[in-house]
């Protein structure tokens, strides 16, 4: 009788990649992706890769925090029996060992584990998640900046072939500044659908002012993403009613229980699922809860390389039914340290070349 398959070793270290320009959201900007790379090896020699992409301006997580959890919790699961039937049990053991203090580290471990396990089975990760499809169409983001910078970015995005533009709004500059930017974007890309992402950076007053300004300018976004504080469900419901536009919950939707509360309060019509929030197992629970509540699905991410974005693309394409796709951050990075995985063709993301796991290696 052969010995059971086990986790042989887990190695992790910094993955620092410079951006072409700072990636700004309401809570701050980042000019360097301070991520972490995980390499997990099974006892039969199978290897999987994972990426942690903490974003302090998003939820306060740092690279140092992610690396610390990867070291502590990774050590706790080395030697444990591993299989596709037991991956969730291992994910929970890692979470307990790390105190649940880094969603990015949790994601990186689960990603590397699933990559190794599906790679040894010759199973593409998109098929593991359900096999619904191999293609997605992504938006691209205009980060914070001046009206002139925003118009220029919007023009470049349209030239790439993206039909949907996501715009970061909110923060100290106020709604008048955002309205000027959005007018400039509309002029530069008049046919583009707009998603406006506040990253919980608008007050109720600022949100109402911006809605009035948008309506006066004849600008109708297809989605308002997390404008208000994550616990302001009453305000979100009122914003949806006042604007007549759909709302996506991001920072407010981190667990299946969060989704149930949002749906009950009428505080969201769409849920943005990011694997970096709490890992892949929790993301699966979020998707199931959203579908059960009749909410739409969106896939997004932090400032991630193609490694983590390929995992998110496999997740969304494999499950199917994602109305909104925001998997653009590799396009902001000045270097790509990986080979294989997903391919960008304008707005189109293709996973068709992946034959096993994530299908990726270090270049």
Helices and strands as residue ranges (DSSP letters): E 7-25, E 28-42, E 47-52, H 56-59, H 63-77, G 84-86, H 87-98, H 103-121, H 125-128, E 135-137, E 140-142, H 147-160, E 164-168, H 175-188, E 193-197, H 204-217, E 223-225, H 233-243, E 247-249, H 256-265, E 270-274, H 275-278, H 280-293, E 296-300, H 306-319, E 322-325, G 329-332, E 338-340, E 343-345, E 348-350, E 360-362
